[in-house]
């Protein structure tokens, strides 16, 4: 099954589990199907399947800039963020 179909199936089951109009038996079935499909985290599956290509480059750059300014990020983490900014062709902070 292609990744997108797999994700859509997972999303449908997850939505069924959160829908108050779906009966308990159907929710149990949805949970069982999610378990068969490998869990209930379609977003993680999506990024594993697509990699970095579908991420908004502006948001990625903003995250890298934020990492460089965050006092909770280690110096090594700040350096890696600066290196990634350089790889992307963005000016380093």
C-alpha positions in Angstrom: 0.0 0.0 0.0 1.5 3.4 -0.9 2.4 5.6 2.0 -0.3 8.2 1.4 -3.0 5.5 1.4 -1.6 4.0 4.6 -1.7 7.4 6.2 -5.2 8.2 5.1 -6.4 4.8 6.6 -4.6 5.6 9.9 -6.2 9.1 10.0 -9.7 7.6 9.4 -9.4 5.2 12.2 -7.9 7.8 14.5 -10.8 10.2 13.7 -13.3 7.4 14.4 -11.9 6.9 17.8 -12.3 10.6 18.7 -15.8 11.0 17.2 -18.4 11.0 20.0 -21.0 9.7 17.5 -19.1 6.5 16.9 -20.1 3.5 19.1 -17.8 1.7 21.5 -17.6 -1.4 19.3 -16.6 0.6 16.3 -14.0 2.4 18.4 -12.6 -0.9 19.6 -12.4 -2.0 15.9 -10.6 1.2 15.0 -8.1 0.8 17.8 -7.4 -2.8 16.7 -6.9 -1.7 13.1 -4.5 1.1 14.2 -2.5 -1.4 16.2 -2.3 -3.6 13.1 -1.1 -0.6 11.1 1.6 0.2 13.5 0.1 2.7 15.9 -1.8 6.0 15.9 0.8 8.5 14.8 0.1 9.4 11.2 2.2 12.6 11.3 5.3 10.7 12.3 4.7 8.2 9.5 4.2 11.1 7.0 7.5 12.6 7.8 9.3 9.3 7.7 7.7 8.6 4.3 8.4 12.0 2.8 11.5 13.2 4.7 12.3 16.9 4.7 10.9 17.6 1.2 7.4 18.7 2.4 8.4 20.9 5.3 8.0 24.6 4.8 11.5 26.0 4.3 10.5 29.2 6.0 9.4 27.3 9.1 12.5 25.1 9.1 14.7 28.2 8.9 12.8 29.9 11.7 13.3 26.8 13.9 17.0 26.8 13.2 17.2 30.5 14.1 15.2 29.8 17.3 17.5 27.0 18.3 20.5 29.3 18.0 19.0 31.8 20.4 17.4 29.4 22.9 19.3 29.4 26.2 18.1 25.8 26.8 19.9 24.5 23.7 23.4 23.2 24.2 26.4 24.9 22.5 26.7 21.8 20.3 23.0 22.0 19.3 23.5 25.7 18.5 26.5 24.9 16.3 24.6 22.1 14.4 21.7 24.6 13.8 24.2 27.1 12.5 25.8 24.5 10.2 22.3 23.5 8.9 21.5 27.1 8.2 24.8 27.3 6.2 23.9 24.2 4.2 20.6 25.7 3.4 22.3 28.9 2.1 20.7 31.0 4.8 22.9 33.6 6.6 24.0 32.4 10.0 23.0 34.3 13.1 
